[in-house]
Amino acid sequence: QRVRALNLNPQGHTRLPRYVRGHAGVIQAVQGFHVCPDHSSQNRHQPPVEGADVAEWLYSVRFEGAELWGPQAETGLSVSVDAWESYLERA
């Protein structure tokens, strides 16, 4: 499934790398249902995105180099990122 990483800029901790924010990728694997570290860091137990749950699905998402860095990216380059459900939307 194609997804897009949200362009989040939350105060405090997040595990979503800036270089994937706003870019589309493909879910490669479902890593399970876990407490999102963004919610539990610094003893925060509120989700950073309204409507999100404290525990949520974790996915491995592959982003093509050309999607992230444009046509100058090396051919065949891709990056996989573990991304929580609240970081993603359908693309």
N, C-alpha and C positions, 0 to 999 in steps of 0.2 A: 504494500500500500504506500502511495506517495503521501508525504506529510511535509509541512513547512514548520521550521522552528520559529517560534514567536520572537519578536524583537523586544525582549524583556530588558528592563533596566531597573530591577528591584533594589531597594535599600538592603544592605546586608548580603548574606551569602547566597550564591547560586552556583550550580554545577553545569550550567549551560554555557559553553564557550562562546565568546563574542563573535568569533569568525564564522559560526554557523547561523547566528541569529538572522532571521529574515530569509533564509535560503531553504530550498526544497531538497528532500532526500527520500530514500526508500527504506522502510522498516525491513531489517534483515532477520531479527529475532525478538521474541518476547522473553525478557529476563526475569519475569515474575512480578509479584505484588508486594511492595515494601513501603516502609515509612520513608518519605522523601527527606533527604538530609537538609534541604532548604527549610523544611518545617521544624526540624528538631534542633538546628544549630542555634546557639545562644539561648537555649531553653525556650525558643519560640515554638508554639504548637498551633499556629494559625497558618493556613496555606497562603503563599504569596500571590496567588491568582484567585480572584473571587470565584466561588463555585467549585474549586478544587477540594479534594479530600486530603487528610493528613497522610494516609497511605494511598499509593496509586501505582499504576502499571509502569514498569521500566522497560524501555525498548532500546535495541541497538539499531541505529539509523546510519545508513551509508550516504555520504554526500560526495558527489563527483567533483573533482578538482576544478573543472570548468565552471561548475555552478558557484563555487566559492571564490575563485580567483580569476575567472574569465578565460578567454581563449589562450592566454599566455601560460596557463597551467600545463604541466607536463602531461602528455598523452597517457591515458590509463590511470592517472593518479586519482585515488579516492581516500576518504577519511571516514572512519566509523566512530560514532559518538554514542555513549549511553545517555539517553534522554528520557526524562520523566514525562508522563502523559500531559501534565499541565504546561509543559514547554512546547507542545506540538498542536498543530491543527491540520485538518485534511487539506491536501493541495490539489 
